[in-house]
């Protein structure tokens, strides 16, 4: 280990930044955020530093650096573009035994400035000892995506309850177990979703009856159309903390690989036709029973839970039983698959409206308002339409749609195996007869399909 990672308290302590450019400005802003008293020394100052001085946030010393400028500072940061000046600053600061950082010169520095993920009072610092700053920025970006900003609020709440927990549990191991249950359970999730007062009330209740089973929670999460990179940050967080995951057949392998390794996995997929499927009422009952047992339950659905995902039926059941739940939207197949196929759903020259249609109703029929589909400047997206594609084409032509209207069939959209088939109302039956196309698929009908040849970007 090249450096000992420490956090220095500079609150209300004098600190010196030498340099007046944009880099110096960034360092000054960090020190101000840490509530330091900042002096900035330089012959010239950029506009940002001047503005800070006018606000009283920084004291300007307009002169060139000399070794006599070293005083009793908590830390010194050098960010000049003169290597000889930087070397003098380093030598003078070290002689006075003041911690010094020379930007981009770790060999002249007694400490280095890490890349920071700020979730105050939780602070995460990442460093490569100056060897790979770009890599450090990438790592920080990854941490930013998986550590919610509300972790700071959670830490503040923990501070409020710290003494109460000490009073309740005399043994360290019991206190540790209690906090682990808070930080990784339903209470933490309530903080993340903004239910602060409710979370505090729950901690009080937990302290009074620590041995009783608390009611769990259900997360209704949209997994998107397949590409795991399309998951939202919140979806990723919830699937990685769930005790149990109920998933359907449209959730991709890539998304399932992101689920917490020790989670219990329950397959509740549905299939069309006469194939064996999990009944919706059984899924509803499972969600209720698992949550009542105190589990954090993730109902993971392909696409978006509220767009042909029957999410509404599931949260109706949860609501009736008083089970707390959250709904996390996902990128629906229409949006994801059309984007990856280079087919905009709306376009000023081709389409001013878009309709999402399921090809199967609850009773197994396809009783659709065909007349409303046959209008100009409209895109129609049919979900679950592969088995009924020929019938759909026939009905659209019967109600007056141009027989040459382009159609796209997108197989395994957003995935590496994605295939896009372009046809028309009259030619689609022949294409389906000759090509071996398998679900999951999406069908897009409309003039916008013509743009695929020009805009297709994925997999080209």
C-alpha positions as CSV (number, residue, x, y, z in Angstrom):
1,X,0.0,0.0,0.0
2,X,1.6,3.2,-1.2
3,X,-0.5,5.6,0.9
4,X,-2.3,5.4,4.2
5,X,-5.9,6.4,3.5
6,X,-7.1,8.9,6.1
7,X,-9.7,11.6,6.4
8,X,-8.6,15.0,7.7
9,X,-10.8,17.3,9.6
10,X,-10.2,20.8,8.2
11,X,-13.4,22.4,9.5
12,X,-12.7,26.0,10.4
13,X,-9.0,25.4,9.9
14,X,-6.9,27.6,7.5
15,X,-5.9,25.9,4.2
16,X,-3.8,27.3,1.4
17,X,-4.4,26.8,-2.4
18,X,-1.6,28.1,-4.6
19,X,-2.7,28.7,-8.2
20,X,-5.6,30.7,-9.7
21,X,-6.9,28.5,-12.5
22,X,-9.8,26.1,-13.0
23,X,-7.9,23.2,-11.2
24,X,-7.3,25.5,-8.2
25,X,-11.1,26.3,-8.3
26,X,-12.0,22.7,-8.0
27,X,-9.7,22.2,-5.0
28,X,-11.1,25.3,-3.4
29,X,-14.7,24.1,-3.8
30,X,-13.8,20.8,-2.1
31,X,-12.2,22.6,0.8
32,X,-15.2,24.9,1.1
33,X,-17.4,21.8,1.1
34,X,-15.3,20.5,4.0
35,X,-15.9,23.9,5.8
36,X,-12.3,25.0,5.7
37,X,-11.1,28.6,5.8
38,X,-9.4,29.0,2.4
39,X,-6.6,31.3,1.3
40,X,-5.8,31.3,-2.4
41,X,-2.4,32.7,-3.5
42,X,-1.7,33.6,-7.2
43,X,-0.8,36.6,-9.4
44,X,-4.1,36.1,-11.4
45,X,-7.4,34.5,-10.6
46,X,-10.0,32.9,-12.8
47,X,-13.6,34.2,-12.8
48,X,-14.9,31.4,-10.6
49,X,-12.3,32.1,-7.8
50,X,-13.0,35.8,-8.0
51,X,-16.7,35.1,-7.6
52,X,-16.0,33.0,-4.5
53,X,-14.0,35.8,-2.9
54,X,-16.8,38.2,-3.5
55,X,-19.1,35.9,-1.7
56,X,-16.7,35.7,1.2
57,X,-15.9,32.0,0.7
58,X,-12.2,32.5,0.0
59,X,-9.5,35.0,0.8
60,X,-7.4,36.1,-2.1
61,X,-3.6,36.8,-1.8
62,X,-2.6,38.3,-5.1
63,X,1.2,37.7,-5.5
64,X,3.7,35.2,-6.6
65,X,4.6,32.4,-4.2
66,X,7.6,32.8,-2.0
67,X,8.8,30.3,0.7
68,X,7.9,32.9,3.4
69,X,4.2,32.4,2.4
70,X,4.1,29.1,4.3
71,X,2.4,29.7,7.6
72,X,0.4,27.5,10.0
73,X,-1.9,25.9,7.5
74,X,-3.7,22.6,8.0
75,X,-2.9,21.6,4.4
76,X,-1.4,23.2,1.3
77,X,-2.4,22.4,-2.3
78,X,-0.3,23.5,-5.2
79,X,-1.8,23.8,-8.7
80,X,0.4,26.1,-10.6
81,X,1.6,25.4,-14.1
82,X,5.3,26.2,-13.1
83,X,7.2,23.0,-12.1
84,X,9.9,25.0,-10.3
85,X,7.3,26.8,-8.2
86,X,5.6,23.6,-7.4
87,X,8.9,22.0,-6.3
88,X,9.5,25.0,-4.1
89,X,6.1,24.8,-2.5
90,X,6.6,21.1,-1.8
91,X,10.0,21.6,-0.3
92,X,8.8,24.6,1.9
93,X,5.7,22.8,3.1
94,X,7.5,19.6,4.0
95,X,10.2,21.6,5.9
96,X,7.3,23.1,7.9
97,X,5.8,19.7,8.3
98,X,2.6,20.7,6.7
99,X,0.8,18.2,4.5
100,X,1.1,19.2,0.9
101,X,-0.5,18.0,-2.4
102,X,1.0,19.1,-5.7
103,X,-1.6,18.4,-8.4
104,X,-0.5,15.6,-10.8
105,X,2.8,15.3,-9.1
106,X,2.6,12.5,-6.5
107,X,6.4,12.5,-6.1
108,X,6.2,16.0,-4.7
109,X,3.2,15.3,-2.5
110,X,3.0,14.1,1.1
111,X,-0.7,13.3,0.5
112,X,-2.8,12.7,-2.6
113,X,-6.4,13.9,-3.4
114,X,-8.6,10.9,-4.1
115,X,-11.7,10.8,-6.3
116,X,-14.7,11.2,-4.0
117,X,-18.2,9.7,-3.8
118,X,-20.0,12.1,-1.5
119,X,-22.9,10.7,0.5
120,X,-22.2,12.9,3.6
121,X,-21.6,11.9,6.3
122,X,-20.6,8.8,4.3
123,X,-17.6,9.6,2.2
124,X,-16.0,7.1,-0.2
125,X,-12.5,7.9,-1.5
126,X,-10.9,6.1,-4.5
127,X,-7.2,6.4,-5.5
128,X,-4.7,4.8,-7.8
129,X,-1.8,6.7,-6.1
130,X,-1.7,9.0,-9.1
131,X,-1.0,6.1,-11.6
132,X,-4.4,5.9,-13.4
133,X,-6.7,8.9,-12.7
134,X,-9.0,8.0,-15.6
135,X,-9.5,4.5,-14.2
136,X,-10.3,6.0,-10.8
137,X,-13.0,8.2,-12.4
138,X,-14.5,5.2,-14.0
139,X,-14.6,3.3,-10.7
140,X,-16.1,6.3,-9.0
141,X,-18.8,6.4,-11.7
142,X,-19.6,2.8,-11.1
143,X,-19.9,3.4,-7.3
144,X,-22.1,6.4,-8.0
145,X,-24.6,4.2,-9.7
146,X,-25.0,1.6,-7.0
147,X,-24.8,3.8,-3.9
148,X,-28.0,5.9,-3.5
149,X,-27.6,9.5,-2.4
150,X,-30.0,8.6,0.5
151,X,-27.2,6.6,2.2
152,X,-26.2,9.9,3.8
153,X,-29.6,10.3,5.2
154,X,-29.5,6.7,6.5
155,X,-26.2,7.4,8.2
156,X,-27.6,10.5,9.9
157,X,-30.6,8.5,11.2
158,X,-28.2,5.9,12.5
159,X,-26.4,8.6,14.4
160,X,-29.6,9.7,16.0
161,X,-30.4,6.2,17.2
162,X,-26.8,5.2,18.1
163,X,-27.2,5.7,21.9
164,X,-30.6,4.1,22.0
165,X,-29.2,1.0,20.4
166,X,-26.3,0.9,22.8
167,X,-28.7,1.2,25.7
168,X,-30.9,-1.6,24.2
169,X,-28.1,-4.1,23.4
170,X,-25.2,-4.4,25.8
171,X,-23.2,-6.8,23.6
172,X,-21.3,-5.5,20.5
173,X,-22.4,-8.5,18.4
174,X,-26.0,-7.8,19.2
175,X,-25.7,-4.2,18.2
176,X,-23.9,-5.2,15.0
177,X,-26.7,-7.7,14.1
178,X,-29.3,-5.1,14.8
179,X,-27.7,-2.5,12.5
180,X,-27.1,-5.0,9.8
181,X,-30.8,-5.8,9.8
182,X,-31.6,-2.1,9.5
183,X,-29.1,-1.2,6.8
184,X,-29.9,-4.1,4.6
185,X,-33.7,-4.4,5.2
186,X,-37.0,-2.8,4.6
187,X,-36.3,0.1,6.9
188,X,-33.3,1.2,4.8
189,X,-35.4,0.9,1.6
190,X,-38.0,3.2,3.2
191,X,-35.2,5.8,3.7
192,X,-34.2,5.4,0.0
193,X,-37.7,6.0,-1.1
194,X,-38.1,9.1,1.0
195,X,-40.3,7.7,3.8
196,X,-38.0,9.0,6.5
197,X,-40.5,9.4,9.4
198,X,-41.9,6.0,8.7
199,X,-38.4,4.5,8.8
200,X,-37.6,6.2,12.2
201,X,-40.9,4.9,13.7
202,X,-39.9,1.4,12.5
203,X,-36.5,1.6,14.1
204,X,-38.2,2.5,17.4
205,X,-40.5,-0.5,17.1
206,X,-37.6,-2.8,16.2
207,X,-35.8,-1.7,19.4
208,X,-38.9,-2.5,21.5
209,X,-39.5,-5.9,20.0
210,X,-36.3,-7.0,18.3
211,X,-37.2,-10.6,18.3
212,X,-40.5,-10.4,16.5
213,X,-40.9,-10.9,12.7
214,X,-41.4,-7.6,10.9
215,X,-43.6,-7.4,7.8
216,X,-41.6,-7.6,4.6
217,X,-41.9,-5.6,1.4
218,X,-42.4,-6.3,-2.3
219,X,-40.5,-4.6,-5.1
220,X,-42.3,-4.7,-8.4
221,X,-39.3,-4.2,-10.7
222,X,-39.2,-3.7,-14.5
223,X,-36.2,-5.6,-15.9
224,X,-36.4,-3.9,-19.3
225,X,-36.4,-5.7,-22.7
226,X,-33.2,-7.7,-22.2
227,X,-30.0,-5.7,-22.2
228,X,-28.9,-5.5,-18.5
229,X,-27.4,-2.1,-19.1
230,X,-30.9,-0.7,-19.6
231,X,-31.8,-1.4,-15.9
232,X,-32.4,1.7,-13.8
233,X,-30.1,2.3,-10.8
234,X,-33.0,1.7,-8.5
235,X,-33.9,-1.6,-10.1
236,X,-30.3,-2.8,-9.8
237,X,-30.2,-1.9,-6.1
238,X,-33.4,-3.7,-5.3
239,X,-32.7,-6.9,-7.1
240,X,-29.4,-7.1,-5.3
241,X,-30.9,-6.8,-1.9
242,X,-34.0,-9.0,-2.3
243,X,-34.2,-12.2,-0.2
244,X,-36.5,-13.8,-2.8
245,X,-36.9,-13.1,-6.5
246,X,-40.0,-14.1,-8.5
247,X,-39.1,-13.8,-12.2
248,X,-40.8,-14.5,-15.5
249,X,-39.6,-16.0,-18.7
250,X,-39.0,-12.6,-20.4
251,X,-36.2,-11.6,-17.9
252,X,-32.9,-12.1,-19.7
253,X,-30.0,-14.2,-18.4
254,X,-27.9,-11.1,-18.2
255,X,-30.3,-9.4,-15.8
256,X,-30.6,-12.6,-13.7
257,X,-26.9,-12.7,-13.3
258,X,-27.1,-9.4,-11.4
259,X,-29.4,-10.8,-8.7
260,X,-27.9,-11.3,-5.3
261,X,-26.2,-14.7,-5.3
262,X,-27.8,-16.0,-2.1
263,X,-31.4,-14.9,-3.1
264,X,-34.0,-17.6,-3.4
265,X,-35.1,-17.7,-7.1
266,X,-38.7,-18.7,-8.0
267,X,-39.7,-19.0,-11.6
268,X,-43.3,-17.9,-12.3
269,X,-43.3,-17.6,-16.1
270,X,-46.3,-17.7,-18.3
271,X,-46.5,-19.2,-21.8
272,X,-49.1,-18.8,-24.5
273,X,-51.5,-21.3,-25.8
274,X,-51.8,-24.7,-24.1
275,X,-48.3,-24.6,-22.6
276,X,-48.1,-24.9,-18.8
277,X,-48.0,-21.5,-17.0
278,X,-48.0,-20.2,-13.5
279,X,-51.5,-18.8,-12.6
280,X,-51.6,-15.2,-11.8
281,X,-53.6,-15.8,-8.6
282,X,-50.8,-18.1,-7.4
283,X,-48.2,-15.4,-8.0
284,X,-50.3,-12.9,-6.1
285,X,-50.6,-15.3,-3.1
286,X,-46.9,-16.1,-3.1
287,X,-46.0,-12.4,-3.0
288,X,-48.3,-11.9,0.0
289,X,-47.2,-14.9,1.9
290,X,-43.5,-14.2,1.4
291,X,-43.8,-10.6,2.5
292,X,-45.8,-11.7,5.6
293,X,-42.9,-13.9,6.6
294,X,-40.7,-10.8,6.7
295,X,-38.9,-11.3,3.4
296,X,-37.8,-8.6,0.9
297,X,-39.5,-9.9,-2.2
298,X,-38.6,-8.7,-5.8
299,X,-41.2,-9.4,-8.5
300,X,-38.9,-9.1,-11.5
301,X,-40.8,-8.6,-14.8
302,X,-39.5,-8.2,-18.4
303,X,-40.2,-4.8,-19.8
304,X,-42.3,-2.5,-17.6
305,X,-44.6,-3.9,-14.9
306,X,-47.5,-1.6,-15.9
307,X,-47.4,-2.2,-19.7
308,X,-49.0,-5.6,-20.4
309,X,-47.1,-6.9,-17.3
310,X,-50.1,-7.4,-15.0
311,X,-48.4,-5.4,-12.3
312,X,-51.6,-3.6,-11.5
313,X,-53.2,-6.9,-10.6
314,X,-50.3,-7.9,-8.3
315,X,-50.2,-4.6,-6.3
316,X,-54.0,-4.7,-6.0
317,X,-53.6,-8.0,-4.1
318,X,-50.7,-6.6,-2.0
319,X,-52.7,-3.5,-1.1
320,X,-55.7,-5.6,0.0
321,X,-53.5,-7.4,2.4
322,X,-51.7,-4.3,3.7
323,X,-48.3,-5.3,2.2
324,X,-45.9,-2.4,1.6
325,X,-44.6,-2.3,-2.0
326,X,-42.7,-0.2,-4.5
327,X,-43.0,-0.1,-8.2
328,X,-39.9,0.5,-10.3
329,X,-40.6,1.3,-14.0
330,X,-38.6,-0.5,-16.7
331,X,-37.9,0.3,-20.3
332,X,-40.9,-1.3,-22.1
333,X,-40.2,-3.6,-25.1
334,X,-41.7,-1.1,-27.6
335,X,-39.2,1.6,-26.6
336,X,-36.2,-0.7,-26.2
337,X,-36.6,-2.9,-29.2
338,X,-37.6,-0.1,-31.6
339,X,-34.6,2.0,-30.5
340,X,-32.2,-1.0,-31.0
341,X,-33.8,-1.7,-34.4
342,X,-33.3,1.9,-35.6
343,X,-37.1,2.5,-35.8
344,X,-38.3,5.7,-34.1
345,X,-41.8,5.2,-32.9
346,X,-42.7,8.8,-33.8
347,X,-41.2,11.0,-36.5
348,X,-42.4,14.4,-37.8
349,X,-42.4,13.0,-41.4
350,X,-44.0,9.7,-40.7
351,X,-45.9,9.4,-37.4
352,X,-47.5,11.7,-34.9
353,X,-48.9,9.1,-32.6
354,X,-48.1,5.6,-31.3
355,X,-50.3,2.9,-29.9
356,X,-49.2,-0.1,-27.8
357,X,-51.5,-3.1,-28.3
358,X,-51.5,-6.6,-26.8
359,X,-52.5,-9.2,-29.3
360,X,-54.2,-11.3,-26.6
361,X,-57.0,-10.3,-24.2
362,X,-57.7,-12.0,-20.9
363,X,-60.2,-14.4,-22.4
364,X,-57.9,-15.4,-25.2
365,X,-59.6,-13.4,-27.9
366,X,-58.2,-10.7,-30.2
367,X,-61.1,-8.3,-30.1
368,X,-59.4,-5.1,-31.2
369,X,-60.6,-1.7,-32.5
370,X,-59.3,-2.3,-36.0
371,X,-60.9,0.9,-37.5
372,X,-58.9,3.0,-35.1
373,X,-55.6,1.5,-36.3
374,X,-56.1,2.4,-39.9
375,X,-55.4,6.1,-39.8
376,X,-52.5,8.1,-41.3
377,X,-49.4,9.1,-39.4
378,X,-49.7,6.4,-36.7
379,X,-47.4,3.7,-35.4
380,X,-48.9,0.5,-33.9
381,X,-46.8,-1.7,-31.7
382,X,-48.2,-5.2,-31.1
383,X,-46.9,-7.2,-28.1
384,X,-47.1,-11.0,-28.1
385,X,-48.2,-11.0,-31.7
386,X,-46.1,-13.7,-33.3
387,X,-48.7,-16.5,-33.2
388,X,-51.4,-14.1,-34.5
389,X,-49.3,-12.1,-36.9
390,X,-51.1,-13.4,-40.1
391,X,-54.5,-12.7,-38.6
392,X,-53.4,-9.2,-37.6
393,X,-52.2,-8.4,-41.1
394,X,-55.5,-9.8,-42.6
395,X,-57.7,-7.7,-40.3
396,X,-55.7,-4.5,-40.9
397,X,-56.1,-4.9,-44.7
398,X,-59.8,-5.7,-44.4
399,X,-60.2,-2.4,-42.6
400,X,-58.5,-0.4,-45.3
401,X,-54.8,-0.3,-44.4
402,X,-52.4,-0.2,-47.5
403,X,-51.2,-3.7,-48.3
404,X,-47.7,-2.3,-48.7
405,X,-47.6,-0.8,-45.2
406,X,-44.2,-1.8,-43.8
407,X,-43.9,-4.1,-40.8
408,X,-41.0,-5.0,-38.6
409,X,-40.7,-8.2,-36.5
410,X,-38.0,-7.8,-33.9
411,X,-36.8,-11.0,-32.3
412,X,-34.9,-10.9,-29.0
413,X,-34.7,-7.1,-29.1
414,X,-31.7,-5.3,-27.4
415,X,-29.9,-8.6,-27.0
416,X,-26.7,-9.7,-28.9
417,X,-28.9,-12.3,-30.7
418,X,-31.3,-9.6,-31.9
419,X,-32.8,-10.1,-35.4
420,X,-34.9,-7.6,-37.3
421,X,-37.2,-8.7,-40.1
422,X,-38.7,-6.1,-42.4
423,X,-41.7,-6.9,-44.5
424,X,-45.2,-5.6,-45.4
425,X,-48.8,-6.6,-44.7
426,X,-49.1,-8.8,-47.8
427,X,-45.6,-10.3,-47.6
428,X,-45.3,-11.0,-43.9
429,X,-47.1,-14.5,-44.0
430,X,-44.5,-15.7,-46.6
431,X,-41.7,-14.4,-44.4
432,X,-43.1,-16.2,-41.3
433,X,-43.4,-19.4,-43.3
434,X,-39.7,-19.3,-44.5
435,X,-38.0,-17.9,-41.4
436,X,-37.5,-19.7,-38.1
437,X,-38.6,-16.9,-35.8
438,X,-39.1,-17.5,-32.0
439,X,-40.5,-15.4,-29.2
440,X,-39.9,-13.0,-27.6
441,X,-40.8,-10.8,-30.5
442,X,-42.4,-7.4,-31.1
443,X,-44.2,-6.3,-34.2
444,X,-44.2,-2.7,-35.4
445,X,-46.6,-1.5,-38.1
446,X,-46.2,1.9,-39.7
447,X,-44.3,4.1,-42.1
448,X,-41.6,4.6,-39.5
449,X,-40.4,1.1,-40.3
450,X,-38.9,2.5,-43.5
451,X,-36.3,4.3,-41.4
452,X,-34.7,1.0,-40.3
453,X,-32.5,0.8,-43.4
454,X,-31.0,4.3,-42.7
455,X,-31.0,4.4,-38.9
456,X,-30.2,0.8,-38.0
457,X,-27.1,1.1,-35.6
458,X,-27.2,-1.9,-33.3
459,X,-25.1,-4.9,-34.5
460,X,-24.1,-3.4,-37.7
